[in-house]
Amino acid sequence: MVVRLLHRAGLRSAHLHLASLATIGLCVTLWVRAKTVDQEQRGNAERRALFVGLWPPTMWLIGDSLESASDLVG
């Protein structure tokens, strides 16, 4: 149901796969930036990087689901 809504909204598997790769870059950027902040803020910055690091597999799998749905839709 959600995949059909995303497909109707115009999202395609390539969009989600590219977003997945982009979030990997964002995670690495946040992780590197976390090393430059002071000790008081470092823990929060590292947690933010790890949180963003959880997004790529989810987006990639949604992209795979959209690819399967587009095969069914035509």
C-alpha positions as CSV (number, residue, x, y, z in Angstrom):
1,M,0.0,0.0,0.0
2,V,2.7,2.5,0.9
3,V,4.8,1.4,-2.1
4,R,1.8,2.1,-4.4
5,L,1.4,5.5,-2.9
6,L,5.1,6.3,-3.4
7,H,4.9,5.1,-6.9
8,R,1.8,7.2,-7.7
9,A,3.5,10.2,-6.1
10,G,6.2,9.8,-8.8
11,L,9.0,8.3,-6.8
12,R,11.0,5.7,-8.6
13,S,13.6,3.2,-7.4
14,A,16.5,5.2,-8.7
15,H,15.4,8.2,-6.6
16,L,15.5,6.1,-3.4
17,H,18.8,4.4,-4.3
18,L,20.4,7.7,-4.9
19,A,19.0,9.0,-1.7
20,S,20.5,6.0,0.1
21,L,23.9,6.7,-1.3
22,A,23.6,10.4,-0.4
23,T,22.8,9.5,3.2
24,I,26.0,7.5,3.4
25,G,27.8,10.6,2.4
26,L,25.9,12.6,5.0
27,C,26.7,10.1,7.7
28,V,30.4,10.3,6.9
29,T,30.3,14.1,6.9
30,L,28.5,14.2,10.2
31,W,31.0,11.7,11.7
32,V,34.0,13.7,10.5
33,R,32.4,16.9,11.8
34,A,31.8,15.2,15.2
35,K,35.5,14.9,15.6
36,T,35.9,18.7,15.2
37,V,33.5,19.8,17.9
38,D,34.4,20.2,21.6
39,Q,34.1,17.3,24.0
40,E,30.7,18.4,25.5
41,Q,29.0,18.3,22.1
42,R,30.8,15.3,20.6
43,G,28.5,12.6,22.0
44,N,25.4,14.2,20.6
45,A,27.2,14.8,17.2
46,E,28.3,11.1,17.1
47,R,24.8,9.9,17.9
48,R,23.4,12.1,15.1
49,A,25.8,10.5,12.6
50,L,24.9,7.0,13.8
51,F,21.2,7.8,13.5
52,V,21.6,9.0,9.9
53,G,23.7,5.9,9.3
54,L,20.6,3.8,9.8
55,W,18.8,5.4,6.9
56,P,20.6,3.9,3.8
57,P,19.5,0.3,4.2
58,T,15.9,1.4,4.7
59,M,15.9,3.7,1.7
60,W,17.6,1.0,-0.5
61,L,15.0,-1.6,0.4
62,I,12.1,0.8,-0.3
63,G,13.8,1.5,-3.6
64,D,13.9,-2.2,-4.3
65,S,10.2,-2.5,-3.4
66,L,9.4,0.3,-5.8
67,E,11.3,-1.5,-8.5
68,S,9.3,-4.6,-7.9
69,A,6.1,-2.6,-7.8
70,S,6.9,-0.9,-11.1
71,D,7.4,-4.3,-12.7
72,L,3.9,-5.2,-11.5
73,V,2.3,-1.9,-12.5
74,G,3.8,-2.0,-16.0
